[in-house]
Amino acid sequence: MSAALRGCAFAMLLALAACGRESAVPAPPAAPPAPGSHASGEAAGPTATTAGAQDPPGAPLAGYDREQVHFSGFGAARFGVDEAAVRRAWPGTLLPETLAGSTLCYYIEQSPRPAGGGIAFMFEGGRFVRYDVFGVVPGLSAAPGGFTVGARAADILASFGSRVQSQPHKYIEGGRYLVLSPEFGEEGRVVFEIDETGRVLQWRVGLPPQVFYVEGCS
């Protein structure tokens, strides 16, 4: 073979080797899609509003103060004390018998009552036996566990398990009462009234049997 032919053959071999090396180099990755977009014909991924979205949990809430709301009473006023002791425990004004009652059983109620809320203290036989909380009351702690009006019944059941007993509501079809027993053997109970949507309508703390009264003093 002449020198010229050997040179051409050598040049062709070099060219073929170069092509092989180029084909072995991986292609650069495709640029990621812009936020919120997806490739044509490709299903959109889940978003915060479409993938198992649900309402925020009803609890726990940071406002729960076990020194204020507890199974033995309200603040320093233990169940069984007189009206004067309850008035000292509540930092505002309380008006007498603003809810249905009599001298045998009556309430004293927060005044002025906040829009959509308020607290009322029940007395029977002259002794403090229960308090009822309506709405979310400024300055008032949540119920044990951090639950307030609007919390989900499912969260209460998940938090307390076997400490909760469910009873049908007397007036609301599909509603119920969730009765929470104390953890350390106190006498009191917490009753959450649950509406037909599974949310807390109001709640109360008190001694049996008064805490189970469904119409105030009866």
C-alpha positions as CSV (number, residue, x, y, z in Angstrom):
1,M,0.0,0.0,0.0
2,S,1.4,3.4,-0.9
3,A,2.1,6.0,1.8
4,A,-0.7,8.1,0.5
5,L,-3.3,5.3,0.9
6,R,-2.0,4.4,4.3
7,G,-2.4,8.1,5.4
8,C,-6.0,8.2,4.1
9,A,-6.9,4.9,5.9
10,F,-5.3,6.2,9.2
11,A,-7.3,9.5,8.9
12,M,-10.6,7.5,8.4
13,L,-9.9,5.4,11.5
14,L,-9.3,8.5,13.6
15,A,-12.6,10.0,12.3
16,L,-14.5,6.8,13.2
17,A,-13.0,6.7,16.7
18,A,-14.0,10.3,17.3
19,C,-17.6,9.5,16.3
20,G,-17.8,6.6,18.7
21,R,-16.6,8.8,21.6
22,E,-19.2,11.4,20.8
23,S,-22.0,8.9,20.7
24,A,-21.0,7.6,24.2
25,V,-21.3,11.0,25.8
26,P,-24.8,11.2,27.5
27,A,-27.1,13.9,26.4
28,P,-27.5,16.8,29.0
29,P,-30.7,16.5,31.1
30,A,-33.7,18.4,30.0
31,A,-34.4,21.6,31.8
32,P,-37.0,21.2,34.5
33,P,-40.5,22.6,33.8
34,A,-41.4,26.0,35.0
35,P,-43.2,26.1,38.4
36,G,-46.9,25.3,38.0
37,S,-46.5,23.9,34.4
38,H,-46.3,20.4,33.1
39,A,-45.3,18.8,29.8
40,S,-47.9,18.4,27.1
41,G,-49.8,15.1,27.6
42,E,-48.5,14.6,31.1
43,A,-50.8,14.6,34.1
44,A,-50.5,17.5,36.5
45,G,-49.0,16.6,39.9
46,P,-50.9,17.0,43.2
47,T,-51.2,20.5,44.7
48,A,-52.0,21.8,48.2
49,T,-55.6,22.3,47.2
50,T,-56.2,19.1,45.3
51,A,-54.3,16.4,47.2
52,G,-56.3,15.3,50.2
53,A,-57.0,18.9,51.3
54,Q,-58.9,19.1,54.6
55,D,-59.8,21.7,57.2
56,P,-57.2,22.6,59.8
57,P,-57.2,20.5,62.9
58,G,-59.4,21.6,65.8
59,A,-56.7,21.1,68.3
60,P,-54.4,21.4,70.1
61,L,-54.6,25.1,70.6
62,A,-51.9,27.2,72.4
63,G,-54.5,28.9,74.6
64,Y,-55.3,26.0,76.9
65,D,-54.5,26.8,80.5
66,R,-54.9,23.8,82.9
67,E,-54.8,26.1,85.9
68,Q,-57.9,27.9,84.6
69,V,-60.0,25.2,83.1
70,H,-59.9,21.8,84.8
71,F,-62.0,18.9,86.1
72,S,-62.2,20.3,89.7
73,G,-63.7,23.7,88.8
74,F,-62.6,27.0,87.3
75,G,-59.4,28.6,88.4
76,A,-59.2,28.8,92.1
77,A,-63.0,28.2,92.4
78,R,-63.5,24.5,93.1
79,F,-66.8,22.8,92.6
80,G,-68.8,23.1,95.8
81,V,-67.7,26.6,96.7
82,D,-70.2,29.5,97.0
83,E,-71.0,32.3,94.6
84,A,-68.5,34.7,96.1
85,A,-65.6,32.4,95.4
86,V,-66.6,32.1,91.7
87,R,-66.9,35.9,91.4
88,R,-63.3,36.2,92.8
89,A,-62.1,33.6,90.2
90,W,-63.6,35.4,87.2
91,P,-61.7,38.6,86.3
92,G,-64.7,40.4,85.0
93,T,-68.4,41.1,85.9
94,L,-70.9,38.4,86.4
95,L,-74.7,39.1,86.5
96,P,-77.0,36.9,88.5
97,E,-79.7,34.6,87.1
98,T,-79.4,35.9,83.5
99,L,-80.3,32.4,82.3
100,A,-83.2,30.3,83.3
101,G,-83.2,29.1,86.9
102,S,-84.5,29.6,90.4
103,T,-83.1,30.0,93.8
104,L,-82.5,26.2,93.9
105,C,-80.6,26.2,90.6
106,Y,-79.4,29.3,88.8
107,Y,-76.6,30.8,86.7
108,I,-74.5,33.9,86.9
109,E,-73.3,35.0,83.5
110,Q,-70.4,37.0,82.0
111,S,-71.4,40.6,81.4
112,P,-71.2,42.1,78.8
113,R,-71.5,38.8,76.9
114,P,-69.1,38.8,73.9
115,A,-70.8,38.5,70.5
116,G,-71.3,34.8,69.8
117,G,-69.7,33.7,73.0
118,G,-69.7,33.9,76.8
119,I,-69.4,31.9,79.9
120,A,-72.0,31.1,82.6
121,F,-71.6,29.5,86.0
122,M,-74.3,27.2,87.4
123,F,-75.2,26.9,91.1
124,E,-77.5,24.4,92.7
125,G,-78.3,24.4,96.4
126,G,-76.1,27.5,96.7
127,R,-73.0,25.6,95.5
128,F,-70.9,25.9,92.3
129,V,-71.5,22.8,90.2
130,R,-70.9,23.6,86.5
131,Y,-69.9,26.2,83.9
132,D,-70.9,26.5,80.2
133,V,-68.8,28.0,77.4
134,F,-70.5,29.4,74.3
135,G,-68.3,30.4,71.3
136,V,-64.7,31.4,71.6
137,V,-64.4,33.7,74.6
138,P,-61.5,36.3,74.6
139,G,-59.3,35.6,77.6
140,L,-60.8,32.2,78.3
141,S,-58.8,29.1,78.0
142,A,-59.9,26.3,75.7
143,A,-61.3,23.1,77.1
144,P,-58.9,20.3,78.3
145,G,-56.9,19.1,75.4
146,G,-57.0,22.6,73.8
147,F,-60.4,22.2,72.1
148,T,-62.7,25.1,71.5
149,V,-66.0,25.7,69.7
150,G,-65.6,24.7,66.1
151,A,-63.1,21.8,66.8
152,R,-63.7,18.5,65.2
153,A,-65.2,15.6,67.1
154,A,-62.8,13.3,65.3
155,D,-59.8,15.2,66.9
156,I,-61.3,14.8,70.4
157,L,-61.8,11.1,69.9
158,A,-58.3,10.7,68.5
159,S,-56.8,12.7,71.4
160,F,-58.5,11.0,74.3
161,G,-59.5,7.5,73.0
162,S,-61.2,5.4,75.7
163,R,-61.7,8.4,78.0
164,V,-64.5,9.7,75.7
165,Q,-68.0,8.3,75.7
166,S,-70.4,9.2,72.8
167,Q,-74.1,9.8,73.4
168,P,-76.8,10.9,71.0
169,H,-77.9,14.5,71.1
170,K,-81.3,15.2,72.5
171,Y,-82.3,17.8,70.0
172,I,-79.9,17.8,67.0
173,E,-80.4,14.9,64.5
174,G,-77.0,13.5,63.8
175,G,-75.5,15.4,66.7
176,R,-74.1,13.9,69.9
177,Y,-72.5,14.6,73.2
178,L,-68.9,13.6,73.8
179,V,-68.3,13.0,77.6
180,L,-64.7,13.3,78.6
181,S,-63.7,11.6,81.9
182,P,-60.8,12.9,84.0
183,E,-57.3,11.5,83.9
184,F,-56.6,11.6,87.6
185,G,-59.9,10.6,89.2
186,E,-61.5,14.0,89.7
187,E,-65.2,14.2,90.1
188,G,-65.9,16.5,87.2
189,R,-66.6,15.7,83.5
190,V,-66.3,17.7,80.3
191,V,-69.2,17.5,77.8
192,F,-68.7,18.6,74.2
193,E,-71.9,19.2,72.3
194,I,-71.4,18.1,68.7
195,D,-73.5,19.3,65.8
196,E,-74.6,17.4,62.7
197,T,-71.4,18.4,60.9
198,G,-69.2,16.8,63.5
199,R,-68.0,20.1,65.1
200,V,-68.1,21.4,68.7
201,L,-71.1,23.6,69.2
202,Q,-70.4,24.4,72.8
203,W,-68.8,22.8,75.8
204,R,-69.2,22.6,79.6
205,V,-67.4,21.3,82.7
206,G,-69.2,20.2,85.8
207,L,-70.1,17.6,88.4
208,P,-72.6,14.7,87.7
209,P,-75.5,14.9,87.5
210,Q,-75.6,18.6,86.8
211,V,-73.1,18.4,83.9
212,F,-75.5,16.1,82.1
213,Y,-78.5,18.5,82.3
214,V,-79.4,19.3,78.7
215,E,-81.7,22.3,79.3
216,G,-79.7,24.5,81.7
217,C,-81.0,23.7,85.2
218,S,-83.0,20.7,84.0
